[in-house]
Amino acid sequence: MSTTKIGWIGLGNMGIPMAEQLIKAEYPVTVYNRSEGKASQLMEMGARVADSPQGLASETDVIIIMVADDQAIEAVFEAENGLLKAALKGKIIINMSTVSPAISKKMAAICAAQNAHYLDAPVSGSVKQAETGQLVIMVGGDQSAFEEVKPILDRLGKLSKWVGETGAGNQAKLAINSLLALYTQGLAETILFANEKGIKSADLLDLIGNAAIGNVFTKIKGEAILNDQYKAAFALKHIVKDLRLAKDEGISTPLAKTALKTFEDAESTYGEEDLVAIFKALK
Ligand code: NAP
Protein backbone atom coordinates (compact mmCIF):
# COMPACT_ATOMS: atom_id res chain seq x y z
CA MET A 1 0.00 0.00 0.00
CA SER A 2 1.28 3.52 -0.84
CA THR A 3 1.95 5.91 2.01
CA THR A 4 0.85 9.00 0.05
CA LYS A 5 -2.48 10.01 1.53
CA ILE A 6 -4.87 11.27 -1.14
CA GLY A 7 -7.81 13.61 -0.63
CA TRP A 8 -10.51 13.57 -3.32
CA ILE A 9 -12.97 16.46 -3.66
CA GLY A 10 -15.96 16.13 -6.00
CA LEU A 11 -17.99 12.96 -6.45
CA GLY A 12 -19.87 13.57 -9.69
CA ASN A 13 -20.06 11.44 -12.84
CA MET A 14 -16.27 11.57 -13.20
CA GLY A 15 -15.11 11.94 -9.61
CA ILE A 16 -16.57 8.66 -8.34
CA PRO A 17 -14.99 6.30 -10.91
CA MET A 18 -11.69 8.22 -10.78
CA ALA A 19 -11.48 8.02 -6.98
CA GLU A 20 -12.31 4.32 -7.26
CA GLN A 21 -9.21 3.78 -9.40
CA LEU A 22 -7.00 5.15 -6.63
CA ILE A 23 -8.67 3.05 -3.94
CA LYS A 24 -8.18 -0.03 -6.16
CA ALA A 25 -4.50 0.98 -6.47
CA GLU A 26 -4.37 0.81 -2.64
CA TYR A 27 -3.82 4.49 -1.94
CA PRO A 28 -5.39 5.64 1.34
CA VAL A 29 -8.17 7.93 0.05
CA THR A 30 -10.33 10.44 1.94
CA VAL A 31 -13.25 11.92 0.00
CA TYR A 32 -15.44 15.01 0.29
CA ASN A 33 -18.50 16.08 -1.70
CA ARG A 34 -20.69 19.16 -1.28
CA SER A 35 -23.92 17.13 -1.15
CA GLU A 36 -24.03 14.16 1.15
CA GLY A 37 -24.88 10.63 0.08
CA LYS A 38 -22.50 10.33 -2.87
CA ALA A 39 -19.73 8.51 -1.00
CA SER A 40 -21.43 5.27 0.09
CA GLN A 41 -19.96 3.11 -2.69
CA LEU A 42 -16.46 4.50 -2.02
CA MET A 43 -16.82 3.98 1.74
CA GLU A 44 -17.63 0.33 1.09
CA MET A 45 -14.36 0.13 -0.84
CA GLY A 46 -12.45 1.59 2.12
CA ALA A 47 -12.48 5.37 1.64
CA ARG A 48 -12.68 7.72 4.61
CA VAL A 49 -15.11 10.64 4.39
CA ALA A 50 -14.25 14.21 5.44
CA ASP A 51 -16.94 16.74 6.35
CA SER A 52 -15.20 19.70 4.65
CA PRO A 53 -12.34 20.51 2.25
CA GLN A 54 -10.48 21.94 5.26
CA GLY A 55 -10.85 18.67 7.20
CA LEU A 56 -9.83 16.64 4.15
CA ALA A 57 -6.70 18.76 3.59
CA SER A 58 -5.57 18.41 7.17
CA GLU A 59 -5.33 14.63 6.86
CA THR A 60 -3.93 14.22 3.30
CA ASP A 61 -0.76 14.96 1.27
CA VAL A 62 -2.06 15.21 -2.29
CA ILE A 63 -5.48 16.76 -2.89
CA ILE A 64 -7.33 16.10 -6.14
CA ILE A 65 -10.34 18.18 -7.15
CA MET A 66 -12.94 17.15 -9.75
CA VAL A 67 -15.84 19.60 -9.58
CA ALA A 68 -18.05 21.37 -12.11
CA ASP A 69 -16.65 24.82 -12.84
CA ASP A 70 -14.84 27.98 -11.69
CA GLN A 71 -17.54 28.80 -9.12
CA ALA A 72 -17.19 25.34 -7.60
CA ILE A 73 -13.39 25.77 -7.40
CA GLU A 74 -13.85 29.10 -5.62
CA ALA A 75 -16.21 27.43 -3.15
CA VAL A 76 -13.82 24.53 -2.53
CA PHE A 77 -10.91 26.88 -1.80
CA GLU A 78 -12.56 29.92 -0.25
CA ALA A 79 -15.68 28.76 1.61
CA GLU A 80 -15.84 28.92 5.39
CA ASN A 81 -14.41 25.40 5.74
CA GLY A 82 -12.53 25.57 2.45
CA LEU A 83 -9.06 24.33 1.57
CA LEU A 84 -7.48 27.70 2.36
CA LYS A 85 -8.45 27.30 6.03
CA ALA A 86 -6.06 24.33 6.28
CA ALA A 87 -2.26 24.44 6.51
CA LEU A 88 -1.30 23.61 2.92
CA LYS A 89 2.49 23.84 3.17
CA GLY A 90 4.20 21.04 1.23
CA LYS A 91 0.97 19.68 -0.27
CA ILE A 92 0.25 19.24 -3.97
CA ILE A 93 -3.23 20.24 -5.13
CA ILE A 94 -4.31 18.84 -8.50
CA ASN A 95 -7.34 20.43 -10.11
CA MET A 96 -8.67 18.01 -12.74
CA SER A 97 -11.91 19.94 -13.40
CA THR A 98 -12.33 21.77 -16.71
CA VAL A 99 -12.03 25.40 -15.63
CA SER A 100 -10.57 28.68 -16.86
CA PRO A 101 -6.81 29.27 -17.02
CA ALA A 102 -7.55 32.44 -15.00
CA ILE A 103 -8.89 30.58 -11.95
CA SER A 104 -5.92 28.21 -12.11
CA LYS A 105 -3.49 31.15 -12.10
CA LYS A 106 -5.32 32.72 -9.15
CA MET A 107 -5.35 29.51 -7.06
CA ALA A 108 -1.77 28.60 -8.03
CA ALA A 109 -0.55 31.98 -6.73
CA ILE A 110 -2.45 31.55 -3.46
CA CYS A 111 -1.03 28.02 -3.04
CA ALA A 112 2.52 29.19 -3.86
CA ALA A 113 2.23 31.82 -1.13
CA GLN A 114 1.62 28.92 1.29
CA ASN A 115 4.52 26.87 -0.12
CA ALA A 116 2.09 24.44 -1.74
CA HIS A 117 1.89 23.44 -5.41
CA TYR A 118 -1.19 23.74 -7.63
CA LEU A 119 -1.37 21.79 -10.89
CA ASP A 120 -4.14 22.20 -13.46
CA ALA A 121 -4.71 18.70 -14.85
CA PRO A 122 -7.96 18.42 -16.81
CA VAL A 123 -8.85 15.20 -18.56
CA SER A 124 -10.01 14.07 -21.96
CA GLY A 125 -12.26 11.02 -21.98
CA SER A 126 -15.55 10.36 -20.25
CA VAL A 127 -17.07 8.00 -17.69
CA LYS A 128 -16.05 4.82 -19.56
CA GLN A 129 -12.39 5.93 -19.67
CA ALA A 130 -12.57 7.04 -16.02
CA GLU A 131 -13.86 3.58 -15.04
CA THR A 132 -10.94 1.88 -16.73
CA GLY A 133 -8.10 4.31 -15.94
CA GLN A 134 -7.80 5.26 -19.63
CA LEU A 135 -8.15 9.04 -19.43
CA VAL A 136 -5.80 11.45 -21.17
CA ILE A 137 -4.45 14.01 -18.71
CA MET A 138 -2.90 17.39 -19.63
CA VAL A 139 -1.00 19.20 -16.94
CA GLY A 140 0.10 22.79 -16.32
CA GLY A 141 2.25 24.03 -13.44
CA ASP A 142 5.55 23.19 -11.76
CA GLN A 143 7.17 20.35 -13.70
CA SER A 144 8.86 18.72 -10.70
CA ALA A 145 5.54 18.68 -8.81
CA PHE A 146 4.05 16.99 -11.88
CA GLU A 147 6.81 14.33 -11.85
CA GLU A 148 6.12 13.73 -8.15
CA VAL A 149 2.44 12.97 -8.67
CA LYS A 150 2.76 11.28 -12.07
CA PRO A 151 2.48 7.76 -10.56
CA ILE A 152 -0.93 8.80 -9.17
CA LEU A 153 -2.06 10.33 -12.47
CA ASP A 154 -0.89 7.21 -14.29
CA ARG A 155 -3.49 5.23 -12.31
CA LEU A 156 -6.21 7.49 -13.72
CA GLY A 157 -5.06 7.80 -17.30
CA LYS A 158 -3.20 6.10 -20.11
CA LEU A 159 -1.29 9.33 -20.83
CA SER A 160 -0.31 12.07 -18.37
CA LYS A 161 1.51 14.88 -20.16
CA TRP A 162 3.03 18.11 -18.84
CA VAL A 163 2.24 20.84 -21.38
CA GLY A 164 3.53 24.06 -19.78
CA GLU A 165 3.14 26.55 -16.96
CA THR A 166 0.01 27.09 -14.85
CA GLY A 167 -3.11 27.26 -17.04
CA ALA A 168 -1.55 25.40 -19.98
CA GLY A 169 -3.46 22.23 -19.09
CA ASN A 170 -6.69 24.23 -19.10
CA GLN A 171 -5.80 25.83 -22.45
CA ALA A 172 -5.13 22.43 -24.01
CA LYS A 173 -8.41 21.09 -22.64
CA LEU A 174 -10.44 24.01 -24.03
CA ALA A 175 -8.87 23.43 -27.44
CA ILE A 176 -9.79 19.73 -27.31
CA ASN A 177 -13.34 20.40 -26.14
CA SER A 178 -13.87 22.85 -28.97
CA LEU A 179 -13.18 19.93 -31.29
CA LEU A 180 -15.47 17.72 -29.20
CA ALA A 181 -18.34 20.18 -29.70
CA LEU A 182 -17.72 20.50 -33.44
CA TYR A 183 -17.45 16.76 -33.75
CA THR A 184 -20.67 16.08 -31.84
CA GLN A 185 -22.64 18.66 -33.78
CA GLY A 186 -21.14 17.36 -37.03
CA LEU A 187 -22.10 13.77 -36.24
CA ALA A 188 -25.66 14.81 -35.36
CA GLU A 189 -26.04 16.88 -38.55
CA THR A 190 -24.59 14.08 -40.70
CA ILE A 191 -27.06 11.51 -39.35
CA LEU A 192 -30.00 13.91 -39.73
CA PHE A 193 -29.05 14.72 -43.33
CA ALA A 194 -28.71 11.02 -44.20
CA ASN A 195 -32.07 10.25 -42.52
CA GLU A 196 -33.73 12.97 -44.59
CA LYS A 197 -32.44 11.21 -47.69
CA GLY A 198 -33.89 7.89 -46.52
CA ILE A 199 -30.68 6.32 -45.15
CA LYS A 200 -31.14 4.45 -41.86
CA SER A 201 -28.99 5.66 -38.93
CA ALA A 202 -27.73 2.12 -38.25
CA ASP A 203 -26.57 1.72 -41.87
CA LEU A 204 -24.88 5.11 -41.90
CA LEU A 205 -23.07 4.43 -38.61
CA ASP A 206 -21.92 1.04 -39.91
CA LEU A 207 -20.43 2.82 -42.93
CA ILE A 208 -18.79 5.53 -40.83
CA GLY A 209 -17.41 2.94 -38.39
CA ASN A 210 -15.65 1.12 -41.20
CA ALA A 211 -14.41 4.25 -42.93
CA ALA A 212 -11.32 6.31 -42.13
CA ILE A 213 -13.57 8.90 -40.47
CA GLY A 214 -14.88 6.37 -37.90
CA ASN A 215 -13.47 6.28 -34.34
CA VAL A 216 -14.29 5.37 -30.74
CA PHE A 217 -16.27 8.57 -30.32
CA THR A 218 -18.56 7.96 -33.32
CA LYS A 219 -19.07 4.41 -32.10
CA ILE A 220 -20.08 5.37 -28.55
CA LYS A 221 -22.15 8.44 -29.40
CA GLY A 222 -23.60 6.86 -32.56
CA GLU A 223 -24.86 3.94 -30.45
CA ALA A 224 -26.33 6.41 -27.96
CA ILE A 225 -28.33 8.05 -30.77
CA LEU A 226 -29.41 4.67 -32.15
CA ASN A 227 -30.60 3.54 -28.71
CA ASP A 228 -32.23 6.88 -27.91
CA GLN A 229 -29.99 6.97 -24.80
CA TYR A 230 -29.19 10.49 -23.62
CA LYS A 231 -28.38 10.03 -19.90
CA ALA A 232 -25.44 12.35 -19.19
CA ALA A 233 -21.96 10.93 -19.28
CA PHE A 234 -20.81 14.46 -20.14
CA ALA A 235 -23.68 16.86 -19.56
CA LEU A 236 -24.55 19.25 -22.39
CA LYS A 237 -24.44 22.15 -19.89
CA HIS A 238 -20.73 21.40 -19.35
CA ILE A 239 -19.84 21.74 -23.06
CA VAL A 240 -21.65 25.11 -23.06
CA LYS A 241 -19.42 26.11 -20.11
CA ASP A 242 -16.31 24.96 -21.99
CA LEU A 243 -17.23 26.73 -25.24
CA ARG A 244 -17.81 29.92 -23.25
CA LEU A 245 -14.42 29.51 -21.57
CA ALA A 246 -12.78 29.00 -24.98
CA LYS A 247 -14.53 32.15 -26.23
CA ASP A 248 -13.21 34.04 -23.19
CA GLU A 249 -9.75 32.79 -24.15
CA GLY A 250 -10.19 34.36 -27.58
CA ILE A 251 -11.39 31.59 -29.90
CA SER A 252 -13.37 33.33 -32.63
CA THR A 253 -13.24 31.00 -35.61
CA PRO A 254 -16.42 30.33 -37.67
CA LEU A 255 -17.10 26.79 -36.43
CA ALA A 256 -16.41 27.68 -32.78
CA LYS A 257 -18.92 30.54 -32.93
CA THR A 258 -21.54 28.31 -34.55
CA ALA A 259 -21.07 25.50 -32.03
CA LEU A 260 -21.41 27.86 -29.07
CA LYS A 261 -24.71 29.19 -30.44
CA THR A 262 -26.05 25.70 -31.21
CA PHE A 263 -25.26 24.30 -27.77
CA GLU A 264 -26.38 27.47 -25.96
CA ASP A 265 -29.75 27.30 -27.73
CA ALA A 266 -30.13 23.67 -26.63
CA GLU A 267 -29.08 24.18 -23.01
CA SER A 268 -32.40 25.19 -21.44
CA THR A 269 -34.11 22.01 -22.72
CA TYR A 270 -31.26 19.49 -22.83
CA GLY A 271 -28.60 20.86 -20.43
CA GLU A 272 -28.81 17.95 -17.98
CA GLU A 273 -28.69 15.31 -20.72
CA ASP A 274 -25.57 14.08 -22.51
CA LEU A 275 -24.01 16.46 -25.04
CA VAL A 276 -25.11 14.10 -27.83
CA ALA A 277 -28.69 15.25 -27.06
CA ILE A 278 -27.74 18.02 -29.51
CA PHE A 279 -29.09 15.47 -32.02
CA LYS A 280 -32.60 15.89 -30.54
CA ALA A 281 -32.24 19.67 -30.44
CA LEU A 282 -31.29 19.82 -34.13
CA LYS A 283 -34.02 17.34 -35.16
P1 NAP B 1 -20.96 16.42 -12.48
O1 NAP B 1 -21.38 15.01 -12.56
O2 NAP B 1 -21.92 17.50 -12.84
O3 NAP B 1 -20.40 16.65 -10.98
C1 NAP B 1 -20.03 17.94 -10.57
C2 NAP B 1 -19.35 17.86 -9.21
O4 NAP B 1 -19.01 19.22 -8.81
C3 NAP B 1 -20.24 17.31 -8.09
O5 NAP B 1 -19.43 16.63 -7.15
C4 NAP B 1 -20.80 18.60 -7.47
O6 NAP B 1 -21.22 18.45 -6.13
C5 NAP B 1 -19.58 19.49 -7.53
N1 NAP B 1 -19.94 20.90 -7.42
C6 NAP B 1 -20.66 21.63 -8.30
N2 NAP B 1 -20.81 22.89 -7.86
C7 NAP B 1 -20.14 22.96 -6.68
C8 NAP B 1 -19.92 23.99 -5.73
N3 NAP B 1 -20.39 25.23 -5.91
N4 NAP B 1 -19.18 23.70 -4.63
C9 NAP B 1 -18.67 22.46 -4.44
N5 NAP B 1 -18.87 21.41 -5.29
C10 NAP B 1 -19.59 21.68 -6.39
O7 NAP B 1 -19.68 16.71 -13.37
P2 NAP B 1 -18.65 15.65 -14.02
O8 NAP B 1 -19.23 15.13 -15.28
O9 NAP B 1 -18.16 14.73 -12.96
O10 NAP B 1 -17.49 16.68 -14.46
C11 NAP B 1 -16.58 17.24 -13.52
C12 NAP B 1 -15.61 18.11 -14.29
O11 NAP B 1 -14.90 17.33 -15.26
C13 NAP B 1 -16.27 19.26 -15.07
O12 NAP B 1 -15.43 20.38 -15.06
C14 NAP B 1 -16.39 18.68 -16.48
O13 NAP B 1 -16.41 19.70 -17.47
C15 NAP B 1 -15.13 17.85 -16.56
N6 NAP B 1 -15.16 16.70 -17.47
C16 NAP B 1 -16.24 15.89 -17.52
C17 NAP B 1 -16.25 14.81 -18.40
C18 NAP B 1 -17.43 13.89 -18.53
O14 NAP B 1 -17.50 13.14 -19.51
N7 NAP B 1 -18.39 13.89 -17.60
C19 NAP B 1 -15.15 14.55 -19.20
C20 NAP B 1 -14.03 15.36 -19.10
C21 NAP B 1 -14.05 16.45 -18.21
P3 NAP B 1 -22.76 18.04 -5.81
O15 NAP B 1 -22.79 16.55 -5.85
O16 NAP B 1 -22.99 18.59 -4.47
O17 NAP B 1 -23.64 18.68 -6.87
Boltz pocket constraint, residues with backbone or C-beta under 6 A from the ligand:
constraints:
  - pocket:
      binder: B
      contacts: [[A, 10], [A, 11], [A, 12], [A, 13], [A, 14], [A, 15], [A, 33], [A, 34], [A, 35], [A, 38], [A, 66], [A, 67], [A, 68], [A, 69], [A, 71], [A, 72], [A, 73], [A, 75], [A, 76], [A, 96], [A, 97], [A, 98], [A, 99], [A, 123], [A, 124], [A, 125], [A, 126], [A, 127], [A, 233], [A, 234], [A, 235], [A, 238]]
      max_distance: 6.0
